[in-house]
Amino acid sequence: MSFIALIPARTASTRLPDKPLADIAGKPMVVRTAERAARSGAAQVCIATDDARVLQAAQTHGVRALMTRGDHPTGTDRLAEAVAQLGLPDDAIVVNVQGDEPLIEPELIDAVAAKLQASPDADIATCACPLADAQALFNPNVVKLVCTASDRALYFSRAPIPWARDALAGGERVLADGLPALHHIGLYAYRVSFLRRFPTLPQGVLERFESLEQLRAMEHGHAIVVHRASTPPAAGVDTPADLERVRLIYGKL
């Protein structure tokens, strides 16, 4: 199996400004993420950024990086420009590793890439794990996923899907026994041919209402295959509290 790990990194975060450059045990967060990705089976790891400071930080620590435009509406659009700059062939596989995942498991990166490689009829692979509890089921910030018996995604939603009619008939908020609902994990593998096409796809109605970018691909007929992880991965960094948690972990390594 051969794939490329690409790390889109932008600094315009409202909750944690300049997040990719946040120090974690002497190195910027995006570099720590790249180091984790380098432990996977990726043939190459590259950061794609719109900030010269991130480019310089990556180069200082020996990580390949390239500059992309600053007007990309999504990280996937940024990846599309990156694969063009890298000259990757259409049949290559790219794993999108978010730059705020300095604890990401290299094995999970490998698993998502392998899932896509083993699914020639799919353009995208992602991953999911069992929902933890009823609170997660009803939390709109937790994206739910239902899929077929052969691991093809049927739908992603912020709503509690599938709806357990009998268990929820009385208005209770419970997680029904055996409910085939999954917690979506935002790690993706793409075929380069799809990444080249993505910027040309108009935003879909479902994507607009749910605010879930992956629904655009599904609305335009692109299949998504799902790797089922048994447990949730380590949380990424979204807030100052998350950053302190990760710093403490790295401090013990």
Phi, psi and chi 1 to 4 in degrees:
 res  aa     phi    psi   chi1   chi2   chi3   chi4
   1 MET       -  134.7 -178.6  178.1   64.7      -
   2 SER  -131.1  131.3  177.4      -      -      -
   3 PHE  -153.2  165.5   65.7   92.6      -      -
   4 ILE  -113.2  135.4  -53.1  -63.1      -      -
   5 ALA   -98.4  118.4      -      -      -      -
   6 LEU  -111.9  136.6  -76.1 -179.7      -      -
   7 ILE  -120.2   99.2  -54.9  172.8      -      -
   8 PRO   -72.9  134.4   25.2  -30.4      -      -
   9 ALA  -140.1  116.1      -      -      -      -
  10 ARG  -124.0  150.7   56.8 -169.3  -65.7  -89.3
  11 THR   -97.9   -4.4   53.0      -      -      -
  12 ALA   -85.8   66.1      -      -      -      -
  13 SER   -98.5  133.1  169.8      -      -      -
  14 THR   -77.4  -37.1   54.5      -      -      -
  15 ARG   -82.1  -25.9  -73.2 -173.9  -71.0 -178.9
  16 LEU  -145.9   82.5 -162.5   58.3      -      -
  17 PRO   -56.7  144.3  -24.6   34.8      -      -
  18 ASP    56.9   35.3  -66.8  -20.9      -      -
  19 LYS   -54.0  -44.4 -177.9  163.7   61.3  169.6
  20 PRO   -59.3  -24.0  -22.3   34.4      -      -
  21 LEU   -94.0   -2.1  -62.1  170.5      -      -
  22 ALA   -58.5  133.1      -      -      -      -
  23 ASP   -73.9  131.7 -179.5   82.0      -      -
  24 ILE  -130.8  104.4  -62.8  177.0      -      -
  25 ALA    52.0   43.7      -      -      -      -
  26 GLY    92.3    0.3      -      -      -      -
  27 LYS  -135.9  150.6  -66.3 -178.1 -179.0  179.4
  28 PRO   -63.6  149.9  -20.1   32.3      -      -
  29 MET   -55.0  -43.1 -178.1 -169.0  -53.2      -
  30 VAL   -65.4  -30.6   69.5      -      -      -
  31 VAL   -70.7  -40.9  170.8      -      -      -
  32 ARG   -60.3  -40.3  -70.0  -64.5 -174.1 -172.6
  33 THR   -64.5  -42.8  -59.1      -      -      -
  34 ALA   -62.8  -36.6      -      -      -      -
  35 GLU   -64.6  -38.2  -70.5  175.4  -18.8      -
  36 ARG   -65.7  -43.4  -62.6  -72.6  -69.1 -176.6
  37 ALA   -63.2  -33.4      -      -      -      -
  38 ALA   -67.6  -18.3      -      -      -      -
  39 ARG   -80.5   -9.8  -62.9 -178.4 -170.2  178.6
  40 SER   -79.6 -172.9   72.9      -      -      -
  41 GLY   -86.3   13.8      -      -      -      -
  42 ALA   -60.6  134.5      -      -      -      -
  43 ALA   -71.9  -23.0      -      -      -      -
  44 GLN  -156.6  145.1 -179.5 -176.7  153.6      -
  45 VAL  -122.8  131.9  175.7      -      -      -
  46 CYS  -144.2  136.7 -177.4      -      -      -
  47 ILE   -94.6  134.2  -65.4  169.0      -      -
  48 ALA  -114.8  116.3      -      -      -      -
  49 THR  -133.9  164.5 -175.4      -      -      -
  50 ASP  -114.0   14.4   60.0   -3.2      -      -
  51 ASP  -125.6  123.4 -168.2  -52.0      -      -
  52 ALA   -61.8  -27.8      -      -      -      -
  53 ARG   -67.5  -38.1  -64.4  172.5  -60.0  162.0
  54 VAL   -67.6  -41.7  174.5      -      -      -
  55 LEU   -57.9  -46.0 -179.2   73.6      -      -
  56 GLN   -65.5  -41.7 -179.2   60.0   50.6      -
  57 ALA   -62.3  -42.0      -      -      -      -
  58 ALA   -63.6  -46.7      -      -      -      -
  59 GLN   -64.3  -36.6  -66.6  173.4  -19.1      -
  60 THR   -59.7  -34.6  -63.4      -      -      -
  61 HIS  -100.7   15.0  -67.7  -80.5      -      -
  62 GLY    75.5   23.2      -      -      -      -
  63 VAL  -104.3  132.4  178.3      -      -      -
  64 ARG   -66.8  140.0 -175.0  173.9 -175.2 -179.7
  65 ALA  -151.5  156.0      -      -      -      -
  66 LEU  -141.3  154.1   51.3   83.3      -      -
  67 MET   -89.6  136.5  -74.2  -67.9  -66.6      -
  68 THR  -124.4  169.1   55.1      -      -      -
  69 ARG   -63.5  158.6  -59.1 -163.7  -42.2  -90.1
  70 GLY   -93.8   -0.4      -      -      -      -
  71 ASP  -105.2   16.1   60.1  -10.1      -      -
  72 HIS   -70.3  128.3  -71.9  -56.7      -      -
  73 PRO   -72.4  -24.0   24.6  -32.9      -      -
  74 THR  -139.7  163.8   71.1      -      -      -
  75 GLY   -65.1  -30.4      -      -      -      -
  76 THR   -66.7  -38.5  -49.1      -      -      -
  77 ASP   -61.4  -37.9  -70.2  -75.4      -      -
  78 ARG   -64.8  -39.3 -167.6  174.3  -51.1  -76.4
  79 LEU   -63.7  -37.8  -67.8 -173.9      -      -
  80 ALA   -60.1  -41.5      -      -      -      -
  81 GLU   -67.1  -38.7 -178.0 -173.4   -8.0      -
  82 ALA   -64.0  -43.7      -      -      -      -
  83 VAL   -67.0  -30.3  -60.3      -      -      -
  84 ALA   -67.4  -43.4      -      -      -      -
  85 GLN   -63.4  -36.7  -72.5 -164.3   39.0      -
  86 LEU   -80.0  -12.8  -67.6  170.0      -      -
  87 GLY    67.3   36.0      -      -      -      -
  88 LEU   -75.3  143.8  -60.7 -180.0      -      -
  89 PRO   -72.7  159.9   25.6  -33.7      -      -
  90 ASP   -60.4  -30.7  -78.4  -10.7      -      -
  91 ASP   -88.6    1.8   60.3   -9.1      -      -
  92 ALA   -71.0  155.1      -      -      -      -
  93 ILE  -111.3  132.4  -69.9  175.4      -      -
  94 VAL  -120.7  130.9  167.3      -      -      -
  95 VAL  -102.6  126.0  177.7      -      -      -
  96 ASN   -88.2  106.7  177.0    3.9      -      -
  97 VAL  -103.9  118.7  179.4      -      -      -
  98 GLN   -65.3  140.4  -62.4  -60.9  -36.7      -
  99 GLY   -69.4  -10.4      -      -      -      -
 100 ASP  -104.2   32.3   57.2    3.6      -      -
 101 GLU  -119.6   62.8  -62.1  -78.2   -7.5      -
 102 PRO   -71.6   -3.6   27.7  -36.3      -      -
 103 LEU  -113.2   10.1  -62.6  176.2      -      -
 104 ILE   -59.2  139.0 -169.4  168.0      -      -
 105 GLU   -78.7  124.1  -67.1   90.4  -16.5      -
 106 PRO   -57.0  -32.7  -24.7   34.6      -      -
 107 GLU   -64.0  -32.0  -63.1   79.6    9.1      -
 108 LEU   -70.4  -37.9 -168.6   59.4      -      -
 109 ILE   -60.0  -46.3  -61.8  172.6      -      -
 110 ASP   -61.0  -41.5  -70.3  -22.7      -      -
 111 ALA   -65.6  -40.0      -      -      -      -
 112 VAL   -68.7  -41.3  173.2      -      -      -
 113 ALA   -63.1  -42.1      -      -      -      -
 114 ALA   -66.2  -36.5      -      -      -      -
 115 LYS   -62.3  -42.5 -168.9   73.0  174.3 -178.0
 116 LEU   -68.7  -42.2 -176.2   56.6      -      -
 117 GLN   -61.4  -33.8 -173.4  175.9   52.4      -
 118 ALA   -83.0    0.9      -      -      -      -
 119 SER  -126.0   79.0  -52.6      -      -      -
 120 PRO   -63.9  -17.9   21.0  -32.2      -      -
 121 ASP   -89.6    0.8   58.5  -28.5      -      -
 122 ALA  -108.8  149.9      -      -      -      -
 123 ASP  -102.1  -17.3  -68.0  -48.4      -      -
 124 ILE  -139.3  145.8  -53.5  168.3      -      -
 125 ALA  -126.7  146.4      -      -      -      -
 126 THR  -142.6 -170.6 -169.9      -      -      -
 127 CYS  -141.7  162.4   52.9      -      -      -
 128 ALA  -154.1  162.4      -      -      -      -
 129 CYS  -138.8  166.8   64.0      -      -      -
 130 PRO   -60.5  145.3  -24.0   35.0      -      -
 131 LEU   -65.5  141.1  -80.9  172.3      -      -
 132 ALA   -74.2  -42.3      -      -      -      -
 133 ASP  -166.5  179.8   48.7   36.3      -      -
 134 ALA   -64.2  -32.7      -      -      -      -
 135 GLN   -60.4  -41.5 -178.1  178.3    0.3      -
 136 ALA   -66.1  -38.1      -      -      -      -
 137 LEU   -59.5  -39.4  178.6   65.4      -      -
 138 PHE   -97.3    1.8  -74.0   88.5      -      -
 139 ASN   -84.7  116.7 -176.6  -10.3      -      -
 140 PRO   -67.3  -14.3   23.3  -32.9      -      -
 141 ASN   -84.0  -10.3  -65.9  -43.5      -      -
 142 VAL   -98.8  114.9  174.1      -      -      -
 143 VAL   -81.8  126.7  177.1      -      -      -
 144 LYS   -97.1  155.8  -85.6   68.9   66.5  173.7
 145 LEU  -142.2  136.6  160.4   66.6      -      -
 146 VAL  -122.0  145.0  -70.9      -      -      -
 147 CYS  -144.1  170.5   57.7      -      -      -
 148 THR   -77.7  172.8   68.9      -      -      -
 149 ALA   -64.3  -21.6      -      -      -      -
 150 SER   -99.0   21.1   58.4      -      -      -
 151 ASP    69.3   27.1  -63.7  -26.6      -      -
 152 ARG   -93.3  131.9  -94.0   49.0  178.3 -178.2
 153 ALA   -66.1  133.2      -      -      -      -
 154 LEU   -97.0  -40.5  -72.7  169.6      -      -
 155 TYR  -167.9  149.4 -166.6   61.9      -      -
 156 PHE  -115.8  141.2  -61.4   81.3      -      -
 157 SER  -156.0  154.4 -177.5      -      -      -
 158 ARG   -83.9  -13.0  -61.4 -177.3 -176.8  -80.5
 159 ALA   -82.0  162.4      -      -      -      -
 160 PRO   -73.6  100.2   23.0  -29.8      -      -
 161 ILE  -124.2  146.8   59.3  168.7      -      -
 162 PRO   -70.9  157.7   28.2  -34.7      -      -
 163 TRP   -83.6  117.0 -175.6 -100.3      -      -
 164 ALA   -82.0   89.0      -      -      -      -
 165 ARG   -53.9  -50.1 -175.1 -166.3   64.6  174.9
 166 ASP   -69.9  -44.1  -65.8  -20.7      -      -
 167 ALA   -66.3  -28.2      -      -      -      -
 168 LEU  -105.5    7.4  -56.8  175.3      -      -
 169 ALA   -61.5  -31.4      -      -      -      -
 170 GLY   -89.9    6.2      -      -      -      -
 171 GLY    90.1    0.9      -      -      -      -
 172 GLU   -70.4  153.4  -59.3   89.6  -15.0      -
 173 ARG  -109.4   91.0  -68.1 -163.7  166.2 -162.2
 174 VAL  -129.4  160.7  -63.4      -      -      -
 175 LEU  -100.3  106.4 -175.7   63.2      -      -
 176 ALA   -63.0  142.7      -      -      -      -
 177 ASP   -58.4  130.5  -69.1  -19.4      -      -
 178 GLY    74.9   10.1      -      -      -      -
 179 LEU   -61.5  124.0 -173.0   73.8      -      -
 180 PRO   -81.7   52.8   31.9  -35.8      -      -
 181 ALA  -103.7  142.7      -      -      -      -
 182 LEU  -125.1  149.5  -64.9  167.8      -      -
 183 HIS   -90.9  116.1  179.6  170.6      -      -
 184 HIS   -72.3  136.0  178.6 -128.9      -      -
 185 ILE  -107.9  125.6  -59.5  165.8      -      -
 186 GLY   -78.6   55.7      -      -      -      -
 187 LEU  -118.6  129.8  178.6   67.5      -      -
 188 TYR  -128.9  146.3  -65.2   93.5      -      -
 189 ALA  -116.9  139.3      -      -      -      -
 190 TYR  -128.8  149.5  -59.8  100.6      -      -
 191 ARG   -81.3  140.1  -61.7 -168.0 -167.4  -77.7
 192 VAL   -60.3  -34.2  166.1      -      -      -
 193 SER   -58.2  -37.0   56.1      -      -      -
 194 PHE   -71.4  -41.7  169.1   79.6      -      -
 195 LEU   -60.4  -35.5  -76.4  175.7      -      -
 196 ARG   -65.7  -33.7  -65.9 -168.7 -164.0  -75.6
 197 ARG   -83.7  -28.9 -174.4 -178.1  178.1 -163.6
 198 PHE   -51.5  -46.5 -179.7   80.9      -      -
 199 PRO   -61.9  -16.9  -23.7   36.0      -      -
 200 THR   -90.2   -8.7   71.0      -      -      -
 201 LEU   -82.0  128.1  -61.6  177.0      -      -
 202 PRO   -69.8  149.8   23.8  -32.1      -      -
 203 GLN   -61.4  136.3 -173.3 -177.1   54.0      -
 204 GLY   -87.3  162.8      -      -      -      -
 205 VAL   -65.0  -45.1  174.9      -      -      -
 206 LEU   -63.3  -42.6  -63.3  173.8      -      -
 207 GLU   -58.6  -42.1  176.1 -166.0    6.1      -
 208 ARG   -65.5  -41.5 -172.1  167.3   69.5 -108.3
 209 PHE   -74.0  -41.4  -84.1   97.7      -      -
 210 GLU   -85.0  -18.8  -67.2  -94.6   17.4      -
 211 SER    56.9   49.6 -168.3      -      -      -
 212 LEU  -130.0  110.7  -64.8  174.4      -      -
 213 GLU   -62.3  -32.0 -178.0 -176.1  -38.3      -
 214 GLN   -65.5  -21.9   62.4  -90.2   35.7      -
 215 LEU   -67.8  -24.5  -69.0  175.8      -      -
 216 ARG   -60.8  -44.9 -174.5 -173.2  -45.0 -178.4
 217 ALA   -61.7  -44.6      -      -      -      -
 218 MET   -66.3  -40.0  -64.1 -174.4   70.5      -
 219 GLU   -63.4  -25.7  -72.7 -171.8   81.4      -
 220 HIS   -98.9   14.9  -71.3  -79.0      -      -
 221 GLY    87.9   13.0      -      -      -      -
 222 HIS   -91.6  127.3  -65.8  -84.9      -      -
 223 ALA   -78.9  140.8      -      -      -      -
 224 ILE  -118.7  125.0  -58.8  177.6      -      -
 225 VAL  -102.6  148.8   65.7      -      -      -
 226 VAL  -120.9  125.1 -178.8      -      -      -
 227 HIS   -85.6  127.0  165.9   69.4      -      -
 228 ARG   -96.3  110.0  -59.0 -172.3 -170.4 -139.6
 229 ALA   -88.4  148.2      -      -      -      -
 230 SER   -79.5  -27.6   57.7      -      -      -
 231 THR  -135.4  156.5   57.5      -      -      -
 232 PRO   -70.2  148.9   23.6  -32.6      -      -
 233 PRO   -76.7  170.7   29.6  -35.3      -      -
 234 ALA   -62.0  141.3      -      -      -      -
 235 ALA   -68.2  148.7      -      -      -      -
 236 GLY   -82.9 -169.0      -      -      -      -
 237 VAL  -111.8  114.1  175.7      -      -      -
 238 ASP  -118.9  -25.1  -69.4  -41.4      -      -
 239 THR  -131.9  166.6   66.3      -      -      -
 240 PRO   -57.3  -35.6  -28.8   37.2      -      -
 241 ALA   -65.2  -39.7      -      -      -      -
 242 ASP   -61.0  -41.1  -67.5  -24.9      -      -
 243 LEU   -62.7  -42.7  179.4   58.2      -      -
 244 GLU   -65.1  -37.8  -71.0  -52.0  -48.2      -
 245 ARG   -61.2  -44.9  169.8  179.6   51.4   82.0
 246 VAL   -68.5  -37.5  171.2      -      -      -
 247 ARG   -61.0  -39.3  -77.6  170.7  170.7  166.4
 248 LEU   -64.0  -40.0  -73.1  173.8      -      -
 249 ILE   -65.0  -46.5  -67.7  171.7      -      -
 250 TYR   -65.0  -31.0  -93.5   85.4      -      -
 251 GLY   -65.5  -20.2      -      -      -      -
 252 LYS   -96.3   -6.8  -63.3  175.6 -178.2  177.8
 253 LEU   -77.0      -  -63.1  179.1      -      -
